Amino acid sequence: MTPDPTTVVPALLAAAGLTPSAEEIALMIAGYPALSESIEKLYAVPEARYEEPGLIFRAEV
């Protein structure tokens, strides 16, 4: 079941404490399905399921 972007996007923004303009919210709602699909594809790679992305910076000396 795909969540409704008109419900999810405002809820995520409220949870983050963000208050963008109505135009920005409309753009986020329009782009949410494609973004959500892309994120799901990242998790669909079985070999990378438990791996950490290479973008994590650890300041260990």
C-alpha positions as CSV (number, residue, x, y, z in Angstrom):
1,M,0.0,0.0,0.0
2,T,1.5,3.3,-1.0
3,P,1.0,6.1,1.5
4,D,-0.9,9.2,0.4
5,P,1.7,12.1,-0.2
6,T,-0.9,14.7,0.8
7,T,-1.0,13.1,4.2
8,V,2.6,12.0,4.6
9,V,4.5,15.1,3.5
10,P,2.7,17.5,5.9
11,A,3.1,15.0,8.7
12,L,6.8,14.7,8.1
13,L,7.2,18.4,7.9
14,A,5.3,18.9,11.1
15,A,7.4,16.2,12.8
16,A,10.5,18.0,11.7
17,G,9.2,21.4,12.9
18,L,9.4,22.9,9.4
19,T,7.0,25.4,8.0
20,P,7.6,25.8,4.3
21,S,5.3,27.9,2.0
22,A,2.3,26.4,0.3
23,E,4.1,26.4,-3.0
24,E,7.0,24.5,-1.5
25,I,4.7,21.9,0.1
26,A,3.0,21.4,-3.2
27,L,6.3,20.7,-4.9
28,M,7.3,18.3,-2.2
29,I,3.9,16.5,-2.5
30,A,4.4,16.2,-6.2
31,G,7.9,14.9,-5.9
32,Y,7.2,12.5,-3.0
33,P,6.2,9.4,-5.1
34,A,9.4,9.4,-7.1
35,L,11.6,10.1,-4.1
36,S,9.9,7.4,-2.1
37,E,10.3,4.9,-5.0
38,S,14.0,5.7,-5.2
39,I,14.5,5.2,-1.5
40,E,12.8,1.8,-1.7
41,K,15.2,0.8,-4.5
42,L,18.2,1.6,-2.3
43,Y,16.9,-0.9,0.3
44,A,16.0,-3.5,-2.4
45,V,19.7,-4.5,-2.9
46,P,20.1,-7.6,-0.7
47,E,23.9,-7.4,-0.7
48,A,23.9,-3.9,0.7
49,R,21.1,-4.5,3.3
50,Y,23.4,-4.4,6.4
51,E,26.2,-2.3,5.0
52,E,26.9,1.3,5.9
53,P,27.0,3.8,3.1
54,G,30.5,5.2,2.3
55,L,29.3,8.7,3.1
56,I,29.6,8.3,6.9
57,F,32.4,10.4,8.4
58,R,34.0,9.1,11.5
59,A,36.4,11.5,13.2
60,E,38.4,8.8,14.9
61,V,42.1,9.6,15.4
